[in-house]
């Protein structure tokens, strides 16, 4: 009897253990990227090896999966990517060169050649190819990640970490699946090094990247970061990785503590300062957010990325235009071809009443980027403030021609026409703006008023009724509707 009871207890215990294992496995799998799940024996093997931390073995198994699919003619990607995933580098190179013969600046083809060079350990060719891509598109995520992997393989750890930081700072990751598997392989290679030769800070940051594909990697990133700090391996970069992972895990206090330690280790670490800005901004601590953003900008004044964050907190959130003016002038001096810096400075000049200086900024900006509709809108605003009426309208019209589906350009022109008492033209622009998606009911009231001024009381009443259907508490519409109805009644009584 006692043995039977013991047996039942063991069965119950095993069932509980099995249930717990199943629950946590299911939770873990739910946090993994789809690329880790491939429907084949080799794909399953890759997942199993990945799950036990054998990244090199996992990468090999996944490549075998894609090779089998490629050989069988089952490919769900463009031909060059299919060849890359299958390890058919000669074929991938041939396809990429064929594309570049027709389109010399095709970014995907350039990336394919860079990946082939990485696989063949031609690291200088990798860097040359990714540099060309980055000249075409600043901070392109795939190019930056390939740059990082090439530097990692040549033991240029600082450059590898810097390129990876630039990859992630925009909230983007490499989009090409072949790069993801190459990252697994490179990380595995680094972990296979003798213990005293492993680049711990770089591993912490690579696992920080892999956390995006599998949240469980956040714990590994923190573990490597702590070991890096203990051994003195680039402690600022290690604390940065730790702080970012904590922030992503919803632990702002621990994140800020780690980021402040990174800054203590390197007061000019622009990326750590910028992440400090982000944490403070989320907390609503605008003063400390400003100090962090300014320090990041001063640590890297030629990098437009940090200028944008300084502009966000100082101009957009604090509205301190006087403080912003000399900083943004410095940003334009450091990066004279940055349209964002020119935009920010032009906006600040406008808010300070320096309309001629504002105009000069936007004139330079549109010369640098003549296909940017938003810049032409700002140019129109500057011209309008200087009462250069025909030129202002021409600038707004140019914005509309560059992007006809952008409602903001029609709204800007409508508001300008309203100020000029050109109500018929304003009405046309308001109608187009709302047709394209203008969301502001306050502007819809302006459209209703334009109809009223033009004597179309019926249309004005219907317009205000639409506003009140959308927002019953709209005070302007509630106030105007009875008056315009009265005018409509008078108009009808005379018919």
KETI-101444 format. One line per field, with one value per residue (C-alpha): residue in one letter; chain; x, y, z. Coordinates in nm, 4 decimals. Example, Ala and Ser with C-alpha at 12.3 -4.5 7.8 and 13.67 -1.06 7.14 Angstrom:
// residues 2
residu c(A, S)
chaine c(A, A)
px c(1.2300, 1.3670)
py c(-0.4500, -0.1060)
pz c(0.7800, 0.7140)
***
This chain:
// residues 495
residu c(X, X, X, X, X, X, X, X, X, X, X, X, X, X, X, X, X, X, X, X, X, X, X, X, X, X, X, X, X, X, X, X, X, X, X, X, X, X, X, X, X, X, X, X, X, X, X, X, X, X, X, X, X, X, X, X, X, X, X, X, X, X, X, X, X, X, X, X, X, X, X, X, X, X, X, X, X, X, X, X, X, X, X, X, X, X, X, X, X, X, X, X, X, X, X, X, X, X, X, X, X, X, X, X, X, X, X, X, X, X, X, X, X, X, X, X, X, X, X, X, X, X, X, X, X, X, X, X, X, X, X, X, X, X, X, X, X, X, X, X, X, X, X, X, X, X, X, X, X, X, X, X, X, X, X, X, X, X, X, X, X, X, X, X, X, X, X, X, X, X, X, X, X, X, X, X, X, X, X, X, X, X, X, X, X, X, X, X, X, X, X, X, X, X, X, X, X, X, X, X, X, X, X, X, X, X, X, X, X, X, X, X, X, X, X, X, X, X, X, X, X, X, X, X, X, X, X, X, X, X, X, X, X, X, X, X, X, X, X, X, X, X, X, X, X, X, X, X, X, X, X, X, X, X, X, X, X, X, X, X, X, X, X, X, X, X, X, X, X, X, X, X, X, X, X, X, X, X, X, X, X, X, X, X, X, X, X, X, X, X, X, X, X, X, X, X, X, X, X, X, X, X, X, X, X, X, X, X, X, X, X, X, X, X, X, X, X, X, X, X, X, X, X, X, X, X, X, X, X, X, X, X, X, X, X, X, X, X, X, X, X, X, X, X, X, X, X, X, X, X, X, X, X, X, X, X, X, X, X, X, X, X, X, X, X, X, X, X, X, X, X, X, X, X, X, X, X, X, X, X, X, X, X, X, X, X, X, X, X, X, X, X, X, X, X, X, X, X, X, X, X, X, X, X, X, X, X, X, X, X, X, X, X, X, X, X, X, X, X, X, X, X, X, X, X, X, X, X, X, X, X, X, X, X, X, X, X, X, X, X, X, X, X, X, X, X, X, X, X, X, X, X, X, X, X, X, X, X, X, X, X, X, X, X, X, X, X, X, X, X, X, X, X, X, X, X, X, X, X, X, X, X, X, X, X, X, X, X, X, X, X, X, X, X, X)
chaine c(A, A, A, A, A, A, A, A, A, A, A, A, A, A, A, A, A, A, A, A, A, A, A, A, A, A, A, A, A, A, A, A, A, A, A, A, A, A, A, A, A, A, A, A, A, A, A, A, A, A, A, A, A, A, A, A, A, A, A, A, A, A, A, A, A, A, A, A, A, A, A, A, A, A, A, A, A, A, A, A, A, A, A, A, A, A, A, A, A, A, A, A, A, A, A, A, A, A, A, A, A, A, A, A, A, A, A, A, A, A, A, A, A, A, A, A, A, A, A, A, A, A, A, A, A, A, A, A, A, A, A, A, A, A, A, A, A, A, A, A, A, A, A, A, A, A, A, A, A, A, A, A, A, A, A, A, A, A, A, A, A, A, A, A, A, A, A, A, A, A, A, A, A, A, A, A, A, A, A, A, A, A, A, A, A, A, A, A, A, A, A, A, A, A, A, A, A, A, A, A, A, A, A, A, A, A, A, A, A, A, A, A, A, A, A, A, A, A, A, A, A, A, A, A, A, A, A, A, A, A, A, A, A, A, A, A, A, A, A, A, A, A, A, A, A, A, A, A, A, A, A, A, A, A, A, A, A, A, A, A, A, A, A, A, A, A, A, A, A, A, A, A, A, A, A, A, A, A, A, A, A, A, A, A, A, A, A, A, A, A, A, A, A, A, A, A, A, A, A, A, A, A, A, A, A, A, A, A, A, A, A, A, A, A, A, A, A, A, A, A, A, A, A, A, A, A, A, A, A, A, A, A, A, A, A, A, A, A, A, A, A, A, A, A, A, A, A, A, A, A, A, A, A, A, A, A, A, A, A, A, A, A, A, A, A, A, A, A, A, A, A, A, A, A, A, A, A, A, A, A, A, A, A, A, A, A, A, A, A, A, A, A, A, A, A, A, A, A, A, A, A, A, A, A, A, A, A, A, A, A, A, A, A, A, A, A, A, A, A, A, A, A, A, A, A, A, A, A, A, A, A, A, A, A, A, A, A, A, A, A, A, A, A, A, A, A, A, A, A, A, A, A, A, A, A, A, A, A, A, A, A, A, A, A, A, A, A, A, A, A, A, A, A, A, A, A, A, A, A, A, A, A, A, A, A, A, A, A, A, A, A, A, A, A, A)
px c(0.0000, 0.2798, 0.4640, 0.1496, 0.1138, 0.4809, 0.4407, 0.1410, 0.3327, 0.6246, 0.3900, 0.2305, 0.5727, 0.6904, 0.3683, 0.4193, 0.7830, 0.6799, 0.4104, 0.6531, 0.9155, 0.6504, 0.5231, 0.8653, 0.9726, 0.6563, 0.7139, 1.0735, 0.9846, 0.7193, 0.9932, 1.2104, 1.2381, 1.0733, 1.4101, 1.5058, 1.2213, 1.2904, 1.0693, 1.3225, 1.5405, 1.8402, 1.6234, 1.5096, 1.8674, 1.9701, 1.7038, 1.8122, 2.1793, 2.0908, 1.8829, 2.1808, 2.4126, 2.6008, 2.5775, 2.8378, 2.6659, 2.3320, 2.4616, 2.6023, 2.2693, 2.0695, 2.3005, 2.2451, 1.8695, 1.8934, 2.1365, 1.8913, 1.6057, 1.8209, 1.9280, 1.5637, 1.4616, 1.2554, 1.3569, 1.1398, 1.3819, 1.5383, 1.7942, 2.1026, 1.9783, 1.8865, 2.2377, 2.3928, 2.1879, 2.2846, 2.6537, 2.6639, 2.8884, 3.0027, 2.6416, 2.5469, 2.8418, 2.7524, 2.3921, 2.4974, 2.7461, 2.4763, 2.2480, 2.5244, 2.6061, 2.2569, 2.2139, 2.5584, 2.4145, 2.1887, 2.2281, 2.1141, 2.3590, 2.6422, 2.5482, 2.5494, 2.9056, 3.0072, 2.8568, 3.0422, 3.3645, 3.2936, 3.2393, 3.5670, 3.7509, 3.8302, 3.7678, 3.9079, 3.6648, 3.3795, 3.4649, 3.5061, 3.1633, 2.9821, 3.1446, 2.9931, 2.6493, 2.6781, 2.7681, 2.4457, 2.2335, 2.3591, 2.3446, 2.2026, 2.1555, 2.2726, 2.5894, 2.6709, 2.6244, 2.8496, 3.1037, 3.0869, 3.1313, 3.4330, 3.5953, 3.5163, 3.6910, 4.0004, 4.0016, 3.9207, 3.6847, 3.6239, 3.5237, 3.3038, 3.1135, 3.0820, 2.9348, 2.6877, 2.5820, 2.5165, 2.3088, 2.0762, 2.0530, 1.7761, 1.5735, 1.6499, 1.8221, 1.9715, 1.6909, 1.8801, 1.8433, 2.1893, 2.3403, 2.1500, 2.2996, 2.6432, 2.6089, 2.5303, 2.8429, 3.0688, 2.9408, 3.0051, 3.3583, 3.4267, 3.2922, 3.5149, 3.8275, 4.0339, 3.8672, 4.1336, 4.1120, 3.7378, 3.6279, 3.3753, 3.2403, 3.1864, 3.0116, 2.7888, 2.6915, 2.6381, 2.4087, 2.2361, 2.1685, 2.0597, 1.8159, 1.6030, 1.5584, 1.5277, 1.4652, 1.6433, 1.9725, 1.9365, 2.0486, 2.3567, 2.4374, 2.4267, 2.6383, 2.9101, 2.8878, 2.9464, 3.2452, 3.3828, 3.3546, 3.5296, 3.8190, 3.8452, 3.7499, 3.6052, 3.3906, 3.2119, 3.0862, 2.9990, 2.7961, 2.6262, 2.5142, 2.3954, 2.2019, 2.0283, 1.9215, 1.7868, 1.5937, 1.4438, 1.3506, 1.1522, 1.4024, 1.4688, 1.6454, 1.8960, 1.9336, 2.0137, 2.2583, 2.4487, 2.4448, 2.5774, 2.8591, 2.9365, 2.9584, 3.1768, 3.4149, 3.4102, 3.2546, 3.2685, 3.0888, 2.8265, 2.6106, 2.5958, 2.5095, 2.2389, 2.0838, 2.0934, 1.8970, 1.6403, 1.5865, 1.5530, 1.3157, 1.0900, 1.0831, 0.9806, 1.3026, 1.3604, 1.6464, 1.8646, 1.7515, 1.8759, 2.2117, 2.2619, 2.1585, 2.3870, 2.6802, 2.6216, 2.6132, 2.9320, 3.1037, 3.0205, 2.9246, 2.9692, 2.7121, 2.3627, 2.2001, 2.2843, 2.1892, 1.8398, 1.7941, 1.9286, 1.6827, 1.3980, 1.4466, 1.5666, 1.3362, 1.0371, 1.0013, 1.1525, 1.0947, 1.4242, 1.5077, 1.7712, 1.9709, 1.9250, 2.0432, 2.4238, 2.4214, 2.2404, 2.4649, 2.7554, 2.5808, 2.5429, 2.9092, 3.0123, 2.7833, 2.7088, 2.5405, 2.2999, 1.9494, 1.8196, 2.0608, 1.9655, 1.5982, 1.6354, 1.8314, 1.5902, 1.2974, 1.4680, 1.5565, 1.1916, 1.0737, 1.3191, 1.1928, 1.5096, 1.3150, 1.5904, 1.8301, 1.5545, 1.4948, 1.8661, 1.8695, 1.5769, 1.7112, 2.0342, 1.8382, 1.6287, 1.9430, 2.0860, 1.7626, 1.5483, 1.2993, 1.1953, 0.8396, 0.8613, 1.1593, 0.9618, 0.6779, 0.9217, 1.0629, 0.7076, 0.6580, 0.9784, 0.8780, 0.5298, 0.6708, 0.8764, 0.5584, 0.7044, 0.3598, 0.4082, 0.7273, 0.5569, 0.2719, 0.5242, 0.7109, 0.3901, 0.2939, 0.6358, 0.5845, 0.2506, 0.4000, 0.6783, 0.4359, 0.0728, -0.0568, 0.0859, -0.2014, 0.0260, 0.1302, -0.2327, -0.3078, -0.0134, -0.1270, -0.4886, -0.3858, -0.1761, -0.4632, -0.6913, -0.4550, -0.4586, -0.8426, -0.8283, -1.1122, -1.2118, -0.8585, -0.8282, -1.1471, -1.0079, -0.6898, -0.8790, -1.0976, -0.7957, -0.6192, -0.9151, -0.9568, -0.5933, -0.6321, -0.5893, -0.7048, -0.7543, -1.1160, -1.0038, -0.8919, -1.2178, -1.3929, -1.1726, -1.2960, -1.6555, -1.5870, -1.4460, -1.7740, -1.9624, -1.7550, -1.8170, -2.1920, -2.2442, -2.4377, -2.5813, -2.2377, -2.1098, -2.3933, -2.3285, -1.9591, -2.0167, -2.2588, -1.9832, -1.7479, -2.0017, -2.0663, -1.6949, -1.6625, -1.9842, -1.7918, -1.6285, -1.7022, -1.6240, -1.8625, -2.1385, -2.1062, -2.1030, -2.3710, -2.6792, -2.5521, -2.4893, -2.8235, -2.9822, -2.8034, -2.9223, -3.2833, -3.2561, -3.1110, -3.3940, -3.6596, -3.5488, -3.5813)
py c(0.0000, 0.2392, 0.1570, 0.2340, 0.5722, 0.6507, 0.5530, 0.7816, 1.0685, 1.0130, 1.0119, 1.3326, 1.4945, 1.3922, 1.5267, 1.8583, 1.8775, 1.7933, 2.0603, 2.3206, 2.2310, 2.2443, 2.5818, 2.7450, 2.5882, 2.7174, 3.0634, 3.0629, 2.9472, 3.2183, 3.4807, 3.3493, 3.4888, 3.2972, 3.2486, 2.9999, 2.7675, 2.5878, 2.2928, 2.0134, 1.7727, 2.0064, 2.3032, 2.1206, 2.0234, 2.3868, 2.4929, 2.2236, 2.3207, 2.6889, 2.6152, 2.4552, 2.7422, 2.5756, 2.8653, 2.7341, 2.3978, 2.5713, 2.7867, 2.4764, 2.2926, 2.5874, 2.6169, 2.2474, 2.3106, 2.5936, 2.3961, 2.1057, 2.3439, 2.5148, 2.1875, 2.0780, 2.4027, 2.5126, 2.8743, 3.1468, 3.4341, 3.6170, 3.3994, 3.5718, 3.5380, 3.1727, 3.1077, 3.2862, 3.0895, 2.7660, 2.8572, 2.8795, 3.1853, 3.1740, 3.1742, 3.4565, 3.6638, 3.6072, 3.7134, 4.0249, 4.1319, 4.0894, 4.3254, 4.5822, 4.5837, 4.7260, 4.9201, 5.0274, 5.1516, 4.8554, 4.8242, 4.4627, 4.3476, 4.5351, 4.3674, 4.0268, 4.0845, 4.1991, 3.8833, 3.6647, 3.8467, 3.7873, 3.4147, 3.4024, 3.5969, 3.8902, 4.1420, 4.4510, 4.3833, 4.3599, 4.7010, 4.8554, 4.7254, 4.8314, 5.1757, 5.2218, 5.1206, 5.3566, 5.6419, 5.5706, 5.5293, 5.6520, 5.3941, 5.1187, 4.8373, 4.5406, 4.7214, 4.8237, 4.4705, 4.3276, 4.5958, 4.4889, 4.1204, 4.1951, 4.3972, 4.1216, 3.8624, 4.0825, 4.1548, 4.5246, 4.5086, 4.8815, 4.9272, 4.6155, 4.7467, 5.0956, 4.9616, 4.7456, 5.0402, 5.2460, 4.9574, 4.9513, 5.3149, 5.3802, 5.0835, 4.8870, 4.5529, 4.3818, 4.2615, 3.9928, 3.6439, 3.5428, 3.8101, 3.6749, 3.3286, 3.4830, 3.6615, 3.3307, 3.1825, 3.4744, 3.4820, 3.1078, 3.1577, 3.4198, 3.1954, 2.9090, 3.1147, 3.0297, 3.1802, 3.4479, 3.5575, 3.6081, 3.9675, 3.9790, 4.3301, 4.2483, 3.9229, 4.1168, 4.3510, 4.0717, 3.8951, 4.2282, 4.2208, 3.8552, 3.9434, 4.1073, 3.7651, 3.5780, 3.7643, 3.4928, 3.6201, 3.9289, 3.7240, 3.6049, 3.9618, 4.0764, 3.7808, 3.8622, 4.2329, 4.1656, 3.9448, 4.2172, 4.4724, 4.2395, 4.1784, 4.5373, 4.4529, 4.7765, 4.8380, 5.1392, 4.9296, 4.6457, 4.8731, 5.0179, 4.6714, 4.5952, 4.9206, 4.8785, 4.5212, 4.6301, 4.9097, 4.6657, 4.4356, 4.7164, 4.7820, 5.1563, 5.1980, 4.9226, 5.0546, 5.4060, 5.2775, 5.0813, 5.3710, 5.6160, 5.3700, 5.3552, 5.7355, 5.7286, 5.4957, 5.7143, 6.0620, 6.1097, 5.7867, 5.9433, 5.6314, 5.5813, 5.9491, 5.9199, 5.6181, 5.8119, 6.0833, 5.8265, 5.6848, 6.0290, 6.1402, 5.8395, 5.9359, 6.2900, 6.4263, 6.6887, 6.8676, 6.5566, 6.4445, 6.7772, 6.7478, 6.3973, 6.4963, 6.7986, 6.5925, 6.3324, 6.6079, 6.7664, 6.4261, 6.3757, 6.7141, 6.5892, 6.3108, 6.4378, 6.1608, 6.3208, 6.6668, 6.5340, 6.4175, 6.7443, 6.9272, 6.7047, 6.7806, 7.1412, 7.2732, 7.0394, 6.9558, 7.2558, 7.5228, 7.6895, 7.8493, 8.0888, 7.8006, 7.5947, 7.8639, 7.8508, 7.4711, 7.4256, 7.6814, 7.4674, 7.1559, 7.3205, 7.4228, 7.0656, 6.9033, 7.1673, 6.9112, 6.7844, 6.8877, 6.7928, 7.0339, 7.3082, 7.2324, 7.2527, 7.5773, 7.7274, 7.6439, 7.7995, 8.1141, 8.1408, 8.1087, 8.3830, 8.6151, 8.5857, 8.5281, 8.6119, 8.3684, 8.1060, 8.1470, 8.1053, 7.7738, 7.6308, 7.7582, 7.5677, 7.2620, 7.2386, 7.2749, 6.9726, 6.7718, 6.9106, 6.6221, 6.6723, 6.8063, 6.8863, 7.1148, 7.3090, 7.3504, 7.5057, 7.7220, 7.8372, 7.9273, 8.1368, 8.3170, 8.3804, 8.5420, 8.7716, 8.8561, 8.7211, 8.6031, 8.4626, 8.2816, 8.1326, 7.9945, 7.8586, 7.6788, 7.5199, 7.4217, 7.2632, 7.0604, 6.9372, 6.8441, 6.6450, 6.4469, 6.4891, 6.2438, 6.4413, 6.6246, 6.8549, 7.0503, 7.1188, 7.2213, 7.4630, 7.6242, 7.6401, 7.8200, 8.0648, 8.1377, 8.1911, 8.4543, 8.6239, 8.6165, 8.3968, 8.1813, 8.0098, 7.8811, 7.7983, 7.5914, 7.3834, 7.3088, 7.2254, 6.9803, 6.8091, 6.7964, 6.6247, 6.3923, 6.2852, 6.2319, 6.5619, 6.4650, 6.8039, 6.9043, 7.2589, 7.2913, 7.1411, 7.4302, 7.6681, 7.4968, 7.5454, 7.9140, 7.9492, 7.8177, 8.0626, 8.3593, 8.2589, 8.2634, 7.8879, 7.8576, 7.5138, 7.3715, 7.5437, 7.4003, 7.0489, 7.0945, 7.1992, 6.9112, 6.6754, 6.8310, 6.7843, 6.4264, 6.3640, 6.5786, 6.6748, 6.9037, 7.1148, 7.4616, 7.6523, 7.4396, 7.4546, 7.8341, 7.8887, 7.6431, 7.8415, 8.1627, 8.0060, 7.8250, 8.1660, 8.2987, 7.9935, 8.0571, 8.4210, 8.3110, 8.0655, 8.3178, 8.5404, 8.2684)
pz c(0.0000, 0.0961, -0.2262, -0.4265, -0.2556, -0.3198, -0.6884, -0.7253, -0.5654, -0.8037, -1.1029, -0.9795, -0.9253, -1.2730, -1.4238, -1.2461, -1.3600, -1.7172, -1.7088, -1.5760, -1.8391, -2.1121, -1.9896, -1.9765, -2.3072, -2.4717, -2.3218, -2.4430, -2.7939, -2.8172, -2.7650, -3.0500, -3.4007, -3.6851, -3.8538, -3.5840, -3.6860, -4.0144, -4.1203, -4.1719, -3.9790, -4.0160, -3.9170, -3.6034, -3.5310, -3.5684, -3.3170, -3.0719, -3.0956, -3.0652, -2.7547, -2.5770, -2.6730, -2.9586, -3.2016, -3.4429, -3.4658, -3.5064, -3.7933, -3.9662, -3.9334, -4.0621, -4.3623, -4.4341, -4.4246, -4.6780, -4.8949, -4.9185, -5.0019, -5.2658, -5.4258, -5.4393, -5.6044, -5.3018, -5.2398, -5.0955, -5.1522, -5.4405, -5.6244, -5.4811, -5.1227, -5.1811, -5.3103, -5.0116, -4.7596, -4.9339, -4.9327, -5.3136, -5.3063, -5.6689, -5.7864, -5.5461, -5.6688, -6.0346, -5.9766, -5.7843, -6.0505, -6.3147, -6.1245, -6.0688, -6.4409, -6.4958, -6.1689, -6.0341, -5.7038, -5.6238, -5.2469, -5.2141, -5.4807, -5.3063, -4.9804, -5.1475, -5.2685, -4.9193, -4.7679, -5.0173, -4.9254, -4.5562, -4.6162, -4.8111, -4.5373, -4.7667, -4.4937, -4.6685, -4.9546, -4.7025, -4.5610, -4.9057, -5.0130, -4.6971, -4.7125, -5.0584, -4.9294, -4.6303, -4.8660, -5.0530, -4.7390, -4.4028, -4.1214, -4.3445, -4.0924, -4.3042, -4.4120, -4.0555, -3.9252, -4.1961, -4.1052, -3.7420, -3.8277, -4.0489, -3.7702, -3.5193, -3.7350, -3.7591, -3.3821, -3.4206, -3.1254, -3.0716, -3.4353, -3.4223, -3.1198, -3.2700, -3.5956, -3.4044, -3.1882, -3.5000, -3.6354, -3.3370, -3.2372, -3.4903, -3.3621, -3.6787, -3.7345, -4.0370, -4.2615, -4.4525, -4.2970, -4.4157, -4.1880, -3.8893, -3.9405, -4.0015, -3.6668, -3.4954, -3.6514, -3.5610, -3.2034, -3.1799, -3.3134, -3.0470, -2.7722, -2.8928, -2.8303, -2.5205, -2.2146, -2.1634, -2.5279, -2.5591, -2.6291, -2.3458, -2.4109, -2.7784, -2.6873, -2.4464, -2.7265, -2.9804, -2.7341, -2.6802, -3.0557, -3.0475, -2.7688, -3.0365, -3.1984, -2.8670, -2.5410, -2.3403, -2.4847, -2.2671, -1.9666, -2.1546, -2.2581, -1.8957, -1.7853, -2.0388, -1.9542, -1.5838, -1.6652, -1.8928, -1.6122, -1.3669, -1.6061, -1.7276, -2.0866, -2.2240, -1.9151, -2.0659, -2.3587, -2.1220, -1.8948, -2.2041, -2.3167, -1.9642, -1.9379, -2.2720, -2.1935, -1.8544, -2.0233, -2.2730, -1.9849, -1.8225, -1.5423, -1.5737, -1.2382, -1.3116, -1.6661, -1.5492, -1.2883, -1.5548, -1.8024, -1.5422, -1.4687, -1.8405, -1.8450, -1.5325, -1.7161, -2.0299, -1.9906, -2.3699, -2.4605, -2.6873, -2.7117, -2.3335, -2.2893, -2.5528, -2.3817, -2.0552, -2.2365, -2.3499, -2.0008, -1.8429, -2.1195, -2.0552, -1.6873, -1.7752, -1.6234, -1.8912, -1.7162, -1.6899, -2.0348, -2.1705, -1.9905, -2.1317, -2.4844, -2.4809, -2.3522, -2.6278, -2.8901, -2.7565, -2.7529, -3.1232, -3.2763, -3.6331, -3.5898, -3.6857, -3.4817, -3.1488, -3.2739, -3.3435, -2.9846, -2.8459, -3.0685, -2.9453, -2.5775, -2.6002, -2.8724, -2.8896, -2.5223, -2.3400, -2.6047, -2.5120, -2.8452, -2.7111, -2.5642, -2.8795, -3.1226, -3.0632, -3.0311, -3.3611, -3.5301, -3.4168, -3.5526, -3.8954, -3.8901, -3.8046, -4.0632, -4.3295, -4.5560, -4.2894, -4.3938, -4.0494, -3.8783, -4.1237, -4.0670, -3.6889, -3.7026, -3.9557, -3.7292, -3.4257, -3.6203, -3.7227, -3.3619, -3.2626, -3.5360, -3.7438, -4.0618, -4.3098, -4.1391, -4.1280, -4.5003, -4.5734, -4.3847, -4.5775, -4.9097, -4.8416, -4.7294, -5.0473, -5.2562, -5.0756, -5.0934, -5.3790, -5.3643, -5.0020, -4.9847, -4.6134, -4.6690, -4.9296, -4.6789, -4.4321, -4.7099, -4.7789, -4.4116, -4.4138, -4.7323, -4.5943, -4.2809, -4.5037, -4.7027, -5.0247, -5.1251, -5.4744, -5.3745, -5.0681, -5.2787, -5.5301, -5.2494, -5.1184, -5.4738, -5.5225, -5.2032, -5.3387, -5.6751, -5.5068, -5.2900, -5.4037, -5.1408, -4.8470, -4.6776, -4.4775, -4.7875, -4.8805, -4.5210, -4.5167, -4.8405, -4.7196, -4.4011, -4.6007, -4.8385, -4.5374, -4.3977, -4.7381, -4.7446, -5.0545, -4.9246, -5.2477, -5.3041, -4.9336, -4.9506, -5.2359, -5.0428, -4.7215, -4.9111, -5.0634, -4.7263, -4.5585, -4.8532, -4.8012, -4.4262, -4.2385, -3.8847, -3.7149, -3.6594, -3.5753, -3.9377, -4.0582, -3.8802, -4.0804, -4.3959, -4.2793, -4.2202, -4.5728, -4.7144, -4.4917, -4.6089, -4.9711, -4.9040, -4.9358, -4.6097, -4.6860, -4.7383, -4.4250, -4.2126, -4.3448, -4.2777, -3.9140, -3.8623, -3.9769, -3.7225, -3.4418, -3.5460, -3.4978, -3.1845, -3.0031, -2.7654, -3.0347, -2.8980, -3.2163, -3.4236, -3.1575, -3.1449, -3.5216, -3.6299, -3.5024, -3.6614, -3.9985, -3.9862, -3.9328, -4.2414, -4.4352, -4.3280, -4.4402, -4.7722, -4.8287, -4.7310, -5.0155, -5.2774)
***
